[in-house]
């Protein structure tokens, strides 16, 4: 038999790297991508949230819209009661996997100037949102 001596971890030692799954928040309100900008702003106001997860007709997450982004669309003078969220989103993404390291996700968010990032499963279903600490 071989004995293995374990060294106790000091209180000041760095914890193990954290995954997005442990740091994400609940997904919050999810809306369909055919919703208009004006209705989405009303949903945000009613839910008292700064973002909405946007899903397609199959229930797969296609992105995240923020109040600031929708307010900018409204400020452009466009008919926000006719513009759909899918038109505001453009290309889908970016997304994080629950297994992504928090440091990696936060780096990507800062690089892309994102306040929040949708977390999706391997099928594209929304699991939560990773938000940068303010």
SEKESE-569461 format. One line per field, with one value per atom (N, C-alpha, C): residue number from 1; atom name; residue in three letters; x, y, z; chain. Coordinates in steps of 0.2 Angstrom, whole numbers, always signed. Layout:
BEGIN
resi <- NUM_...
name <- CA_...
resn <- ala_...
xx <- X_...
yy <- Y_...
zz <- Z_...
chain <- A_...
end
This chain:
BEGIN
resi <- 1_1_1_2_2_2_3_3_3_4_4_4_5_5_5_6_6_6_7_7_7_8_8_8_9_9_9_10_10_10_11_11_11_12_12_12_13_13_13_14_14_14_15_15_15_16_16_16_17_17_17_18_18_18_19_19_19_20_20_20_21_21_21_22_22_22_23_23_23_24_24_24_25_25_25_26_26_26_27_27_27_28_28_28_29_29_29_30_30_30_31_31_31_32_32_32_33_33_33_34_34_34_35_35_35_36_36_36_37_37_37_38_38_38_39_39_39_40_40_40_41_41_41_42_42_42_43_43_43_44_44_44_45_45_45_46_46_46_47_47_47_48_48_48_49_49_49_50_50_50_51_51_51_52_52_52_53_53_53_54_54_54_55_55_55_56_56_56_57_57_57_58_58_58_59_59_59_60_60_60_61_61_61_62_62_62_63_63_63_64_64_64_65_65_65_66_66_66_67_67_67_68_68_68_69_69_69_70_70_70_71_71_71_72_72_72_73_73_73_74_74_74_75_75_75_76_76_76_77_77_77_78_78_78_79_79_79_80_80_80_81_81_81_82_82_82_83_83_83_84_84_84_85_85_85_86_86_86_87_87_87_88_88_88_89_89_89_90_90_90_91_91_91_92_92_92_93_93_93_94_94_94_95_95_95_96_96_96_97_97_97_98_98_98_99_99_99_100_100_100_101_101_101_102_102_102_103_103_103_104_104_104_105_105_105_106_106_106_107_107_107_108_108_108_109_109_109_110_110_110_111_111_111_112_112_112_113_113_113_114_114_114_115_115_115_116_116_116_117_117_117_118_118_118_119_119_119_120_120_120_121_121_121_122_122_122_123_123_123_124_124_124_125_125_125_126_126_126_127_127_127_128_128_128_129_129_129_130_130_130_131_131_131_132_132_132_133_133_133_134_134_134
name <- N_CA_C_N_CA_C_N_CA_C_N_CA_C_N_CA_C_N_CA_C_N_CA_C_N_CA_C_N_CA_C_N_CA_C_N_CA_C_N_CA_C_N_CA_C_N_CA_C_N_CA_C_N_CA_C_N_CA_C_N_CA_C_N_CA_C_N_CA_C_N_CA_C_N_CA_C_N_CA_C_N_CA_C_N_CA_C_N_CA_C_N_CA_C_N_CA_C_N_CA_C_N_CA_C_N_CA_C_N_CA_C_N_CA_C_N_CA_C_N_CA_C_N_CA_C_N_CA_C_N_CA_C_N_CA_C_N_CA_C_N_CA_C_N_CA_C_N_CA_C_N_CA_C_N_CA_C_N_CA_C_N_CA_C_N_CA_C_N_CA_C_N_CA_C_N_CA_C_N_CA_C_N_CA_C_N_CA_C_N_CA_C_N_CA_C_N_CA_C_N_CA_C_N_CA_C_N_CA_C_N_CA_C_N_CA_C_N_CA_C_N_CA_C_N_CA_C_N_CA_C_N_CA_C_N_CA_C_N_CA_C_N_CA_C_N_CA_C_N_CA_C_N_CA_C_N_CA_C_N_CA_C_N_CA_C_N_CA_C_N_CA_C_N_CA_C_N_CA_C_N_CA_C_N_CA_C_N_CA_C_N_CA_C_N_CA_C_N_CA_C_N_CA_C_N_CA_C_N_CA_C_N_CA_C_N_CA_C_N_CA_C_N_CA_C_N_CA_C_N_CA_C_N_CA_C_N_CA_C_N_CA_C_N_CA_C_N_CA_C_N_CA_C_N_CA_C_N_CA_C_N_CA_C_N_CA_C_N_CA_C_N_CA_C_N_CA_C_N_CA_C_N_CA_C_N_CA_C_N_CA_C_N_CA_C_N_CA_C_N_CA_C_N_CA_C_N_CA_C_N_CA_C_N_CA_C_N_CA_C_N_CA_C_N_CA_C_N_CA_C_N_CA_C_N_CA_C_N_CA_C_N_CA_C_N_CA_C_N_CA_C_N_CA_C_N_CA_C_N_CA_C_N_CA_C_N_CA_C
resn <- unk_unk_unk_unk_unk_unk_unk_unk_unk_unk_unk_unk_unk_unk_unk_unk_unk_unk_unk_unk_unk_unk_unk_unk_unk_unk_unk_unk_unk_unk_unk_unk_unk_unk_unk_unk_unk_unk_unk_unk_unk_unk_unk_unk_unk_unk_unk_unk_unk_unk_unk_unk_unk_unk_unk_unk_unk_unk_unk_unk_unk_unk_unk_unk_unk_unk_unk_unk_unk_unk_unk_unk_unk_unk_unk_unk_unk_unk_unk_unk_unk_unk_unk_unk_unk_unk_unk_unk_unk_unk_unk_unk_unk_unk_unk_unk_unk_unk_unk_unk_unk_unk_unk_unk_unk_unk_unk_unk_unk_unk_unk_unk_unk_unk_unk_unk_unk_unk_unk_unk_unk_unk_unk_unk_unk_unk_unk_unk_unk_unk_unk_unk_unk_unk_unk_unk_unk_unk_unk_unk_unk_unk_unk_unk_unk_unk_unk_unk_unk_unk_unk_unk_unk_unk_unk_unk_unk_unk_unk_unk_unk_unk_unk_unk_unk_unk_unk_unk_unk_unk_unk_unk_unk_unk_unk_unk_unk_unk_unk_unk_unk_unk_unk_unk_unk_unk_unk_unk_unk_unk_unk_unk_unk_unk_unk_unk_unk_unk_unk_unk_unk_unk_unk_unk_unk_unk_unk_unk_unk_unk_unk_unk_unk_unk_unk_unk_unk_unk_unk_unk_unk_unk_unk_unk_unk_unk_unk_unk_unk_unk_unk_unk_unk_unk_unk_unk_unk_unk_unk_unk_unk_unk_unk_unk_unk_unk_unk_unk_unk_unk_unk_unk_unk_unk_unk_unk_unk_unk_unk_unk_unk_unk_unk_unk_unk_unk_unk_unk_unk_unk_unk_unk_unk_unk_unk_unk_unk_unk_unk_unk_unk_unk_unk_unk_unk_unk_unk_unk_unk_unk_unk_unk_unk_unk_unk_unk_unk_unk_unk_unk_unk_unk_unk_unk_unk_unk_unk_unk_unk_unk_unk_unk_unk_unk_unk_unk_unk_unk_unk_unk_unk_unk_unk_unk_unk_unk_unk_unk_unk_unk_unk_unk_unk_unk_unk_unk_unk_unk_unk_unk_unk_unk_unk_unk_unk_unk_unk_unk_unk_unk_unk_unk_unk_unk_unk_unk_unk_unk_unk_unk_unk_unk_unk_unk_unk_unk_unk_unk_unk_unk_unk_unk_unk_unk_unk_unk_unk_unk_unk_unk_unk_unk_unk_unk_unk_unk_unk_unk_unk_unk_unk_unk_unk_unk_unk_unk_unk_unk_unk_unk_unk_unk
xx <- +4_+0_+4_+3_+6_+2_+5_+2_+3_-2_-2_-3_+2_+1_-2_-8_-12_-10_-9_-7_-14_-16_-22_-21_-27_-27_-27_-23_-23_-30_-32_-38_-37_-31_-30_-29_-29_-27_-33_-31_-36_-41_-48_-52_-52_-54_-54_-58_-56_-59_-67_-70_-78_-81_-86_-89_-95_-97_-103_-109_-110_-116_-116_-111_-111_-112_-111_-111_-117_-121_-126_-132_-137_-143_-148_-154_-160_-161_-164_-165_-169_-174_-179_-183_-187_-192_-189_-192_-191_-196_-195_-200_-198_-203_-202_-199_-195_-192_-196_-203_-208_-211_-209_-212_-209_-213_-211_-207_-203_-199_-203_-208_-213_-216_-218_-221_-215_-209_-203_-201_-202_-200_-205_-212_-217_-216_-214_-213_-207_-202_-196_-198_-202_-204_-209_-213_-217_-213_-208_-204_-199_-198_-192_-186_-184_-178_-175_-168_-164_-163_-165_-164_-169_-170_-175_-171_-172_-169_-174_-172_-176_-175_-181_-181_-185_-183_-187_-193_-197_-203_-202_-196_-195_-192_-192_-190_-183_-179_-172_-169_-165_-162_-159_-161_-157_-153_-154_-150_-153_-150_-153_-153_-158_-159_-159_-156_-156_-161_-162_-167_-163_-156_-152_-153_-152_-152_-159_-164_-171_-173_-170_-171_-168_-162_-158_-162_-165_-169_-175_-178_-184_-182_-176_-173_-172_-170_-169_-175_-181_-187_-191_-188_-192_-198_-203_-209_-208_-207_-205_-211_-217_-223_-223_-218_-218_-211_-206_-200_-200_-198_-197_-191_-191_-184_-179_-181_-177_-173_-176_-173_-168_-169_-164_-158_-159_-154_-149_-151_-146_-144_-137_-134_-135_-137_-138_-131_-131_-125_-123_-118_-114_-118_-115_-118_-113_-114_-110_-113_-108_-110_-110_-114_-113_-106_-102_-96_-90_-92_-87_-84_-78_-75_-77_-79_-81_-76_-70_-65_-65_-66_-66_-72_-78_-84_-84_-81_-81_-76_-71_-66_-69_-73_-77_-82_-85_-90_-87_-82_-78_-76_-73_-71_-76_-82_-88_-92_-90_-94_-101_-102_-109_-109_-115_-117_-119_-122_-125_-125_-124_-123_-128_-132_-136_-132_-134_-131_-136_-133_-138_-135_-140_-137_-135_-133_-131_-136_-142_-147_-149_-147_-149_-154_-156_-161_-158_-162_-159_-159_-153_-153_-152_-149_-148_-145_-143_-139_-133_-127_-121_-121_-121_-121_-114_-111_-105_-107_-102_-103_-102_-106_-105_-102
yy <- -6_+0_+6_+11_+17_+23_+26_+32_+38_+42_+49_+54_+59_+64_+70_+72_+78_+84_+90_+96_+100_+102_+106_+112_+114_+120_+126_+131_+137_+141_+145_+149_+154_+157_+162_+159_+152_+149_+151_+151_+153_+147_+148_+142_+139_+133_+130_+135_+135_+139_+138_+143_+142_+142_+138_+137_+142_+144_+148_+145_+138_+135_+137_+138_+140_+148_+152_+159_+162_+158_+161_+163_+167_+169_+165_+165_+162_+166_+162_+165_+172_+172_+178_+177_+183_+183_+180_+176_+174_+175_+178_+180_+178_+177_+175_+180_+178_+183_+187_+185_+189_+194_+195_+201_+207_+212_+219_+222_+227_+231_+234_+237_+241_+236_+230_+226_+223_+222_+220_+225_+231_+236_+236_+235_+235_+229_+223_+217_+218_+221_+223_+228_+233_+237_+233_+229_+225_+220_+217_+212_+216_+222_+226_+223_+222_+219_+223_+222_+226_+222_+216_+211_+206_+204_+198_+193_+187_+181_+180_+180_+179_+172_+169_+162_+162_+157_+156_+152_+150_+147_+139_+137_+130_+130_+136_+137_+138_+138_+139_+146_+147_+154_+157_+162_+166_+172_+174_+179_+183_+189_+193_+200_+203_+210_+214_+220_+224_+230_+233_+239_+245_+245_+250_+249_+243_+242_+243_+242_+243_+250_+254_+261_+265_+262_+265_+264_+258_+257_+262_+263_+268_+275_+277_+283_+285_+280_+281_+283_+283_+286_+280_+274_+269_+267_+264_+262_+255_+256_+251_+246_+248_+243_+239_+240_+235_+231_+233_+230_+224_+218_+212_+211_+208_+207_+203_+199_+195_+200_+205_+210_+214_+215_+219_+215_+208_+204_+203_+202_+200_+193_+192_+186_+183_+177_+174_+174_+174_+173_+180_+180_+175_+171_+165_+161_+158_+156_+153_+146_+141_+134_+134_+130_+130_+128_+124_+122_+127_+132_+138_+140_+142_+145_+152_+154_+161_+166_+165_+170_+171_+165_+165_+169_+168_+171_+178_+180_+187_+191_+188_+191_+192_+187_+188_+194_+194_+199_+206_+207_+213_+215_+211_+212_+214_+211_+213_+218_+220_+226_+223_+218_+215_+215_+217_+217_+210_+206_+200_+195_+188_+183_+177_+175_+169_+163_+159_+152_+147_+143_+138_+131_+126_+119_+117_+111_+108_+108_+109_+110_+117_+122_+129_+131_+127_+129_+134_+139_+144_+141_+141_+139_+145_+150_+156_+162_+167_+172_+174_+175_+177_+185_+188_+195_+198_+203_+206_+209_+208_+212_+219_+223_+231_+233
zz <- +0_+0_+0_-4_-5_-1_+3_+6_+2_+2_-2_+3_+4_+9_+5_+8_+5_+9_+5_+8_+9_+15_+15_+11_+8_+4_+9_+8_+12_+10_+15_+14_+9_+7_+2_-5_-5_-12_-17_-23_-28_-29_-29_-30_-37_-38_-45_-50_-56_-61_-61_-62_-62_-69_-69_-76_-76_-82_-83_-80_-79_-76_-69_-66_-59_-57_-63_-62_-65_-70_-73_-69_-72_-68_-72_-69_-72_-79_-84_-91_-91_-86_-87_-92_-94_-99_-106_-109_-116_-121_-127_-131_-138_-142_-149_-154_-159_-163_-168_-168_-172_-168_-162_-158_-160_-160_-162_-157_-159_-154_-149_-151_-146_-141_-143_-138_-134_-136_-132_-127_-129_-124_-118_-120_-115_-110_-113_-109_-104_-107_-102_-97_-98_-93_-88_-90_-86_-81_-84_-81_-77_-78_-74_-75_-82_-84_-89_-90_-95_-101_-101_-107_-108_-114_-116_-120_-118_-123_-128_-134_-140_-143_-144_-147_-153_-157_-164_-163_-168_-167_-165_-165_-162_-155_-152_-145_-144_-149_-149_-148_-144_-142_-149_-151_-156_-154_-148_-146_-140_-138_-133_-135_-133_-134_-128_-128_-122_-123_-117_-118_-121_-120_-124_-131_-134_-141_-144_-140_-143_-143_-138_-137_-143_-145_-151_-157_-158_-164_-164_-158_-157_-159_-157_-158_-165_-169_-176_-180_-176_-180_-184_-183_-187_-184_-188_-185_-181_-175_-170_-169_-171_-171_-177_-181_-187_-188_-184_-184_-179_-182_-178_-174_-169_-165_-170_-174_-178_-183_-185_-189_-185_-178_-174_-173_-172_-170_-175_-181_-187_-186_-186_-185_-178_-177_-171_-167_-160_-156_-154_-150_-147_-142_-140_-135_-130_-124_-120_-119_-118_-116_-108_-104_-97_-95_-99_-98_-99_-102_-103_-97_-97_-91_-90_-84_-83_-86_-84_-87_-94_-98_-105_-108_-105_-107_-105_-99_-98_-102_-104_-109_-116_-118_-124_-124_-118_-117_-117_-114_-114_-121_-124_-131_-136_-135_-139_-136_-131_-127_-126_-123_-121_-113_-111_-104_-102_-106_-105_-110_-109_-114_-113_-118_-117_-116_-111_-110_-113_-117_-121_-120_-121_-120_-127_-128_-134_-140_-139_-144_-145_-142_-143_-138_-133_-129_-123_-121_-116_-109_-106_-99_-94_-97_-92_-96_-91_-94_-90_-93_-89_-90_-84_-84_-81_-84_-81_-75_-70_-63_-65_-62_-62_-56
chain <- A_A_A_A_A_A_A_A_A_A_A_A_A_A_A_A_A_A_A_A_A_A_A_A_A_A_A_A_A_A_A_A_A_A_A_A_A_A_A_A_A_A_A_A_A_A_A_A_A_A_A_A_A_A_A_A_A_A_A_A_A_A_A_A_A_A_A_A_A_A_A_A_A_A_A_A_A_A_A_A_A_A_A_A_A_A_A_A_A_A_A_A_A_A_A_A_A_A_A_A_A_A_A_A_A_A_A_A_A_A_A_A_A_A_A_A_A_A_A_A_A_A_A_A_A_A_A_A_A_A_A_A_A_A_A_A_A_A_A_A_A_A_A_A_A_A_A_A_A_A_A_A_A_A_A_A_A_A_A_A_A_A_A_A_A_A_A_A_A_A_A_A_A_A_A_A_A_A_A_A_A_A_A_A_A_A_A_A_A_A_A_A_A_A_A_A_A_A_A_A_A_A_A_A_A_A_A_A_A_A_A_A_A_A_A_A_A_A_A_A_A_A_A_A_A_A_A_A_A_A_A_A_A_A_A_A_A_A_A_A_A_A_A_A_A_A_A_A_A_A_A_A_A_A_A_A_A_A_A_A_A_A_A_A_A_A_A_A_A_A_A_A_A_A_A_A_A_A_A_A_A_A_A_A_A_A_A_A_A_A_A_A_A_A_A_A_A_A_A_A_A_A_A_A_A_A_A_A_A_A_A_A_A_A_A_A_A_A_A_A_A_A_A_A_A_A_A_A_A_A_A_A_A_A_A_A_A_A_A_A_A_A_A_A_A_A_A_A_A_A_A_A_A_A_A_A_A_A_A_A_A_A_A_A_A_A_A_A_A_A_A_A_A_A_A_A_A_A_A_A_A_A_A_A_A_A_A_A_A_A_A_A_A_A_A_A_A_A_A_A_A_A
end
